[in-house]
Amino acid sequence: MPLRIGCYRYDTTQALFDGTGPATVETADTLPEIFDRLVRGDAFDVGELGLTFYLRLLEAGLPFVALPIFPNRVFRHSCVFVNTHSGITGPADLAGRTVGEFGTYGQDSGVWAKGILSDEYGFEPSRNRWLIGGLDHPAAPFGFTPHPHPADVEVSEVPDGKTLSDLLDTGEIDALFSANVPRCVLDGSPNVARLFPDYEPVERDWHRRTGIFPIMHTIVVRRRLLRDRPGLARELYDLFGAAKDAAAERYRRHRRLYQVQTMVPWTNALVERNAGEFPEDWWPYGVSANRTTLDTYLRYHHEQGLSTRRWSIEEVFAPELLGT
């Protein structure tokens, strides 16, 4: 029977949706919907899952194994938003403030942002008050994952009927850590801004110094399938890798046409600039090319009290793919 795969429709996964592969591939309007259907239902054999959610559930006996396939990577200096009347002009000003976070304390974007701010600027999450809830629509914290946090970190839920976007806009919270851009920013509210307004050069400088391209999500597969179908882990790795390579080749091929397949001006210039800073495979899968990034994430996750111990890469990913 064909595998049931649940993942978001990225350029890295677009080729999986053409209906010619050995799987039925589904998506959803939002990533939390995919995670929820994967974890709490029986909708998928293989699915995309945020790294933090995988690690939290791993401690509880999650019936999945992660494969070193990473369809979602984002630099995260840009994911911290502030109220412009809060007096926050730099990372040091975050101390003692009330901060919102979407869905859970320590979403993947938040893990990266807190870790980077801690390493670079001495940020201490325990000095803040954290409010968890829906970003643009009222919502309870995610129900598909445990919600660990250190005892010395004050975490509470957003009041009923409130959203993090509205709270940031009105100044009821001073800052927001969010994987998605909140509605108040998209609407151009003068009351909100990014902590790093000109974030691209900051992120590029950090990347040049660390070599890290932050990983948000991995692909997981049910343990019983790996047991019953020898070689499946490698088949999936090759399947997702081929889809990703097809997307990368489109960017390279379309440089001849100045990337006219997109409406975004100067995309060609961006691709050329990135080619000078990244290796030929700028979005690598596998363990060896991502060891520093993965080790850093596992350190951040433990330091922030989201896992009871620091996991090793060898414990997290399928053994047959550790040599990739």
Legacy VTK file of the C-alpha trace (Angstrom):
# vtk DataFile Version 3.0
C-alpha trace
ASCII
DATASET POLYDATA
POINTS 324 float
0.000 0.000 0.000
1.257 3.525 -0.683
2.568 5.497 2.255
0.504 8.366 3.620
2.704 11.445 3.944
1.688 14.690 5.622
3.815 17.774 5.014
3.538 21.398 4.032
3.785 22.407 0.382
7.216 24.048 0.171
9.413 24.315 -2.890
11.489 21.595 -1.172
8.465 19.237 -1.185
6.502 20.427 -4.227
7.614 17.484 -6.371
6.042 15.058 -3.866
2.596 16.415 -4.695
2.661 15.574 -8.410
1.035 12.175 -7.790
3.705 10.048 -9.492
5.608 8.858 -6.417
5.086 5.844 -4.121
3.003 7.818 -1.636
-0.190 9.733 -1.056
0.841 13.217 0.044
-1.459 15.584 1.931
-1.054 19.036 3.400
-3.143 21.438 5.504
-3.750 25.160 5.804
-1.363 25.456 8.766
1.578 23.496 10.085
0.033 22.910 13.541
-2.831 21.111 11.766
-0.343 18.719 10.182
1.405 18.146 13.500
-1.898 17.527 15.280
-3.129 15.017 12.691
0.203 13.225 12.818
0.547 13.017 16.596
-3.029 12.674 17.853
-4.574 10.892 14.900
-3.666 8.105 12.524
-3.702 10.228 9.396
-0.091 9.748 8.289
2.616 7.083 8.177
5.248 9.730 7.531
4.975 13.363 8.472
6.581 16.719 9.061
7.066 17.613 12.722
8.712 20.513 14.520
11.989 19.499 16.151
10.896 20.653 19.597
7.672 18.663 19.417
9.565 15.567 18.341
12.030 15.917 21.233
9.277 16.491 23.805
7.332 13.470 22.609
10.473 11.359 22.335
10.721 11.428 26.117
7.138 10.166 26.347
7.653 7.211 24.012
6.651 8.729 20.671
5.960 5.960 18.112
7.993 7.795 15.466
11.635 7.982 14.445
13.138 11.125 12.938
14.912 11.076 9.588
17.584 13.741 8.854
15.314 15.452 6.319
14.714 19.154 6.986
12.047 20.777 4.782
11.788 23.962 6.882
14.771 26.169 7.773
14.585 29.867 8.696
16.988 32.401 10.168
15.366 33.671 13.346
16.739 37.067 14.376
13.729 38.345 12.427
11.115 36.505 14.521
11.239 38.801 17.580
8.733 41.679 17.500
8.400 44.544 19.981
5.907 47.241 20.856
7.434 50.540 19.745
6.263 52.301 22.923
7.852 49.727 25.259
11.287 51.329 25.274
12.879 48.179 23.820
15.596 49.245 21.408
17.932 46.263 21.706
18.219 42.772 23.201
19.311 44.036 26.629
15.973 45.854 26.985
14.031 42.552 26.901
14.967 41.779 30.503
12.000 41.810 32.873
9.420 42.244 30.111
6.196 40.425 29.308
6.673 38.387 26.138
4.200 36.415 24.032
4.871 33.166 22.231
2.646 31.368 19.751
1.217 27.986 20.736
3.700 26.881 23.350
6.645 28.051 25.389
9.578 27.089 23.193
8.268 26.691 19.678
11.105 25.898 17.254
11.462 29.536 16.258
11.477 30.536 19.923
14.099 27.947 20.838
16.405 29.324 18.178
15.723 32.978 18.972
16.186 32.541 22.727
19.324 30.504 22.203
20.853 33.015 19.801
19.990 35.943 22.077
21.467 34.057 25.042
24.723 33.244 23.241
25.148 36.652 21.629
23.616 39.078 24.135
23.259 37.293 27.499
19.465 37.006 27.288
17.875 35.062 30.180
14.309 33.790 29.548
13.766 33.288 33.284
13.772 37.071 33.749
10.631 37.416 31.613
6.924 36.696 31.970
5.617 34.589 29.079
2.087 34.507 27.644
1.132 31.611 25.351
-1.823 31.621 22.963
-3.121 32.173 19.444
-1.328 34.568 17.145
-4.074 36.163 15.048
-7.053 34.179 16.329
-7.906 33.271 19.938
-6.629 29.762 20.635
-5.541 27.597 23.520
-1.953 26.309 23.650
-1.278 23.408 21.303
-2.982 20.219 22.445
-0.748 17.742 20.589
2.390 18.310 22.677
3.555 18.423 26.301
4.365 21.904 27.615
7.516 21.631 29.755
9.270 24.695 31.060
11.656 25.382 33.963
10.094 26.036 37.344
11.705 29.476 37.494
10.109 30.598 34.202
6.696 32.232 34.592
4.382 30.938 31.837
0.636 31.560 31.574
-2.071 31.537 28.901
-3.372 34.521 26.998
-6.760 35.639 28.423
-9.825 34.207 26.687
-10.779 36.016 23.508
-7.389 37.734 23.178
-4.706 37.275 20.530
-0.968 37.832 20.745
-1.095 40.177 17.760
-3.650 42.427 19.468
-1.792 42.323 22.792
1.436 43.398 21.082
-0.329 46.168 19.170
-1.940 47.589 22.316
1.182 47.238 24.448
-0.312 44.652 26.801
2.765 42.583 25.995
6.126 44.187 25.318
7.472 41.677 22.822
6.537 38.595 20.833
8.508 35.535 19.674
6.638 34.097 16.690
7.300 31.710 13.809
4.744 33.654 11.751
4.559 37.392 11.185
1.640 38.717 13.280
-1.292 40.441 11.618
-0.530 43.793 13.253
2.844 43.854 11.468
1.358 42.838 8.126
-1.251 45.584 8.546
1.493 48.164 9.070
0.675 49.145 12.642
2.994 51.941 13.862
2.936 50.340 17.308
5.028 47.302 16.352
8.480 46.666 14.896
11.120 43.956 14.812
13.787 43.810 17.496
16.282 43.799 14.604
14.625 46.052 11.988
17.407 45.487 9.437
17.627 41.796 10.223
19.159 40.437 7.026
22.731 41.711 7.571
22.543 40.623 11.228
21.480 37.121 10.221
24.077 36.944 7.453
26.845 37.994 9.829
25.741 35.380 12.371
25.648 32.716 9.639
29.160 33.591 8.464
30.467 33.359 12.036
28.659 30.178 13.086
27.974 28.282 9.864
24.445 27.591 11.149
21.340 27.661 8.958
18.623 27.026 11.597
16.525 23.877 11.176
12.893 24.070 12.284
11.284 20.783 11.222
12.207 17.192 10.493
10.431 14.268 8.845
9.341 11.372 11.054
8.149 7.853 10.227
6.288 5.305 12.329
8.649 2.868 14.081
6.631 -0.172 13.103
7.046 0.680 9.432
10.821 0.836 9.757
10.679 -2.538 11.469
8.372 -4.104 8.889
9.907 -2.535 5.771
13.727 -2.757 5.792
15.280 -0.013 3.726
12.315 2.337 4.111
14.339 5.029 5.897
16.744 5.258 2.975
13.880 5.209 0.454
12.231 8.164 2.187
15.521 10.016 2.500
16.108 9.618 -1.229
12.502 10.553 -2.051
12.563 13.819 -0.111
16.117 14.519 -1.274
15.118 14.217 -4.903
12.218 16.626 -4.373
14.509 19.148 -2.717
17.167 18.809 -5.416
14.524 19.355 -8.110
13.569 22.652 -6.471
17.199 23.765 -6.218
17.764 22.915 -9.864
14.789 25.085 -10.851
16.433 28.089 -9.171
19.706 27.386 -10.965
18.034 26.855 -14.339
15.839 29.923 -14.045
18.825 32.199 -13.448
19.101 32.244 -17.250
15.670 33.899 -17.323
16.281 36.229 -14.372
13.894 34.157 -12.226
10.891 35.400 -14.207
8.779 32.553 -12.801
8.394 34.617 -9.630
6.763 38.037 -9.153
9.467 39.134 -6.677
11.861 41.690 -8.233
15.632 41.097 -7.996
15.225 37.455 -7.016
18.107 36.668 -9.374
20.372 39.071 -7.493
19.438 37.395 -4.201
20.200 33.936 -5.586
23.568 35.176 -6.876
24.430 36.833 -3.559
23.519 33.699 -1.632
25.678 31.602 -3.959
28.691 33.490 -2.635
27.917 32.662 0.999
26.536 29.114 0.881
27.922 25.837 -0.455
26.575 24.434 -3.700
23.968 22.441 -1.745
22.724 25.338 0.359
19.884 23.283 1.884
21.558 19.976 2.810
19.824 16.961 4.285
21.668 14.334 6.296
23.626 14.374 9.548
27.182 15.256 8.527
26.402 18.575 6.828
24.100 19.614 9.680
25.953 18.360 12.760
26.853 21.809 14.118
23.313 23.094 13.572
21.719 20.031 15.196
24.151 19.992 18.140
23.416 23.678 18.767
19.667 23.107 18.699
19.901 20.153 21.093
21.980 22.317 23.444
19.477 25.163 23.304
16.578 22.784 23.900
18.162 21.386 27.063
19.424 24.754 28.348
15.901 26.165 28.050
14.447 23.341 30.159
12.451 21.779 27.331
14.145 18.376 27.641
15.281 16.639 30.812
18.712 15.949 29.370
20.754 16.929 26.372
19.942 14.485 23.592
22.663 13.367 21.204
22.205 13.255 17.447
22.715 9.487 17.551
19.700 9.128 19.866
17.423 11.352 17.801
17.687 10.063 14.234
17.212 6.694 12.561
20.435 4.639 13.031
20.584 3.597 9.383
20.868 7.249 8.302
23.478 8.461 10.790
26.125 8.120 8.112
24.411 10.519 5.730
LINES 1 325
324 0 1 2 3 4 5 6 7 8 9 10 11 12 13 14 15 16 17 18 19 20 21 22 23 24 25 26 27 28 29 30 31 32 33 34 35 36 37 38 39 40 41 42 43 44 45 46 47 48 49 50 51 52 53 54 55 56 57 58 59 60 61 62 63 64 65 66 67 68 69 70 71 72 73 74 75 76 77 78 79 80 81 82 83 84 85 86 87 88 89 90 91 92 93 94 95 96 97 98 99 100 101 102 103 104 105 106 107 108 109 110 111 112 113 114 115 116 117 118 119 120 121 122 123 124 125 126 127 128 129 130 131 132 133 134 135 136 137 138 139 140 141 142 143 144 145 146 147 148 149 150 151 152 153 154 155 156 157 158 159 160 161 162 163 164 165 166 167 168 169 170 171 172 173 174 175 176 177 178 179 180 181 182 183 184 185 186 187 188 189 190 191 192 193 194 195 196 197 198 199 200 201 202 203 204 205 206 207 208 209 210 211 212 213 214 215 216 217 218 219 220 221 222 223 224 225 226 227 228 229 230 231 232 233 234 235 236 237 238 239 240 241 242 243 244 245 246 247 248 249 250 251 252 253 254 255 256 257 258 259 260 261 262 263 264 265 266 267 268 269 270 271 272 273 274 275 276 277 278 279 280 281 282 283 284 285 286 287 288 289 290 291 292 293 294 295 296 297 298 299 300 301 302 303 304 305 306 307 308 309 310 311 312 313 314 315 316 317 318 319 320 321 322 323
